[in-house]
Amino acid sequence: MDLSALRRAVEEVELVDAHAHNIVSIDSNFPFIHAFSEAYGDAVSFSPHSLSFKRSLRDISELYGSEPSLQAIEQHRRVSGLQSITTSCFKAARISTILIDDGLKLDKKHDLEWHRSFAPVVGRILRIERVAEEILDEGLTDGRSWTLNSFTEVFVSKLKSVSGEIFGFKSIAAYRSGLEINPNVTDKEAEDGLYQDLTAGKPVRVANKDFIDYIFSISLEVAQCYDLPMQIHTGFGDKDLDMRLSNPLHLRAVLEDKRFLKSRIVLLHASYPFSREASYLASVYSQIYLDFGLAIPKLSVHGMISSVKELLELAPINKVMFSTDGYAFPETFYIGAKRSREVLFSVLRDACIDGDLSIPEAVEAAKDIFARNSIRFYKISSTNCLASSEYSLVSKLNINSSEFDSSLVRIIFVDGSGQHRNRVVPRKRFDDVVTKNGVGLACCVMAMASYIDGPAEGSGLNAVGEIRLMPDLSTRVRIPWSKQEEMVLCDMQIKAGTPWEYCPREALRQVSKILKDEFDLEMKAGFENEFYLLKSITREGKEEWLPFDTSNYCSSSAFDAASSILREITASILSLGISVEQLHAEAGNGQFEFALGYTTCTKSADNLIYSREVVRAIARKHGLLATFAPKYKLDDLGSGSHVHLSLWQNGKNVFMAADGSTKHGISKIGEEFMAGVLHHLPSVLAFITPLPNSYDRLQPNTWSGAYLCWGNENKEAPLRASSPPGTPNGLVSNFEIKSFDGSANPHLGLAAIIAAGIDGLRRHLPLPEPVDTNPNPEKLQRLPTSLSESLEALHKDDLLKEFIGEKLTVAIKAIRKAEIGHYSKNKDAYKNLIHIY
């Protein structure tokens, strides 16, 4: 049997090292003897007598041309210097790519950029427990104590913010509490665990099992959302690990959890001595992949060969990957690579002799295990790592580059008429070009009305000029219903770094900054999403859209009928890191509502946009149409995007009175802010109810708020003081604006509200007495009954122009005027709104 082709393939392939750690400085206090052993303390003195130690010492001494002793090798290292020995090790190892878990604490370790001098491609693996510890050590910026909710918000935000920069997550749960991970830890159990870890003192060491299991579960959700793998330490390690709990069979609860069926989990270290168990898991669970680093070279030759053979007993070859688990010393990379080539040749040779593989199949298996599997699995290319510009890993391994170019990124923005729009680019171009330079967009798009793709007359915007849509990478997420795509929100800029005065997100940021600078306040917001689910029928050759069902408010049968859709919507929204507080059937036929958790204004507006995207897409997937149009059917109830607002200072809700001594349970600044919103509400409506159809919704006795007033838990008041469960008796935690609807640009709407509130604070406006009965039309001013009236109020109110900017205000007025003209002349045109909002 001629094995020369197999030998050549094994020796010549450039290795992709999918799991390693940082190299340390030559004067690090980390002892060099640890290059050969996982032992610590007194046990280290016995390590020179192990088979792997003796063999590895000879391997290194032969490379360096030194005596085969620890002292001689250490002398060679000191004389040659780190740069020289690292060059020698990596040149001999022929490693093209390293993915580095930089969460291992090592004295004087080098950063990822340093390693690029020795491997053409360098990427990062993020250790989740280390991220959690760093967050808890830093503490909250406002000095508050940690709660599970505040930790989760910061932790998930951190994971999401780096998702585009890393190649995967890693967990060392096996070292801390074992692999019998409970994916259904309750919030109370997790919070108790968090408290236990915090009370142990700083630096924080995440050690409580419930808290570790919670961290793992939410990290796996984020990983799945971003299509990132999760590496898990399994099998042997140093004595911090209880090996009885590192058997990967303990992961069954995670693997059987329906939330994680699309996750990708890598069992590191061949799971030794549980290699057969790992092989079994990879054969029956689509989520499981295998990596044999550390087992090679730490075992005897027989042990290394046996372990890899056991992995291949059941596991598909395209699920097995190479790594060195190199750490601290470049020699660990060299001996890991050298011995892996020798071991894999022996294993594949025997497979050919036994008849399991033909020689051509074995050649392909070698290329797959050493490089191609990892390139595909981790989606590695020279464009998404720290890589030499002239290096093309994909072409060197004859992999079709289209594998990496097929995914798309949607760059989403909302225009002045509240329509969601996007530009779409291949992910490679997004990463290479768009993240730095944005994509072009005609200026006039911001002035388009709902009924036509052309700028409104008098908007100040026309066919001349182009801006840049600059992606906000903190909002980049994997699209739940289309895993090959991502979406990201963007800012509108004249050029990279220079905001455009028509940008809605920038308008909200600027008004929020004024609130912060002048009053040290931050407004938080939480939206309620009302929408209809409609089904299509054809009657007399014409398409009609009818309600999904005809049940009543909070009907259990309505929820049951739509439960599969609502469940998928909820899961998708949650996968984006957006909190869902509750959902139910609304009062309209086929109408439902999602209540989202409150957060900072910009984040809340972003969340609303993504939630609308989810609802429409999932409904479309089920053959339905979801619409947020204010009043899709004139003889049924309308849909709003009610928003709950509160004021915060130093992490405390200061809209709520400090005690029960105030008349209405609202603080003085809360009353003044709310008074400003109430005072300017007629003109604010031009931003939060921007269509003529919006005013078909704002009718008495429809819980939408038709009269200029506020009330305590009065759903007929446009401003409702709210005391949800958990609020101390007699106090008010937030107020709701019921007028806000689903055709509004949420960033502009919130900006207008904050501007009105600031005026109330500046002028110390008094809050009138509440209306706690059904509003009396003889005593109360009617809110605008049409967009024309609201636009007239905006013309008379210069405040919003001061805060939002004259140019943007002029454009908004022009768009509203255009809407009025079109819909007044075309009485049935509102029926098309279901396809737009």
Secondary structure, DSSP 4 states (H G I P E B T S, - for coil): ---HHHHHHHHHSPEEEEEE-PBBPTT-SS-GGGGS-S--GGGGGGGGGSHHHHHHHHHHHHHHT--SSHHHHHHHHHHH-HHHHHHHHHHHHTEEEEEEETTS--TTB--HHHHTTTSSEEEEEEEHHHHHHHHHHH--TT-PPP-HHHHHHHHHHHHHHTTTT-SEEEE-HHHHT-S---TT--HHHHHHHHHHHHHT-SS-----HHHHHHHHHHHHHHHHHTT--EEE--S--STTS-GGG--GGGGHHHHH-GGGTT--EEE-GGGTT-HHHHHHHHHH-TTEEEE-EEHHHHS-HHHHHHHHHHHHHHS-GGGEE------BSHHHHHHHHHHHHHHHHHHHHHHHHHTSS-HHHHHHHHHIIIIIHHHHHTT--TTSSEE-TT--HHHHTT--THHHH--EEEEEEE-TT--EEEEEEEHHHIIIIIHHH-EEEEGGGGGEETTEEEEPTTSS--SS-EEEEEE-GGG-EE-TT-TTEEEEEEEEEEETTEE-TT-HHHHHHHHHHHHHHHH--EEEEEEEEEEEEEEEEEETTEEEEEES----TT-HHHHHHHHHHHHHHHHHHHHTT--EEEEEE-SSTTEEEEEEPPEEHHHHHHHHHHHHHHHHHHHHHTT-EEE--TTSSTTS---B--EEEEEEETTEE-SB-SSTTSSSSB-HHHHHHHHHHHHHHHHHHHHHS-STTHHHH--TTTTS--BS-EEES-TTSSEEEE--TTSPTT---EEEES--BTTS-HHHHHHHHHHHHHHHHHHTPPPPPP--SS--TTTSPBPPSSHHHHHHHHHH--HHHHHH-HHHHHHHHHHHHHHHHHHHH-TTGGGGGGGT-
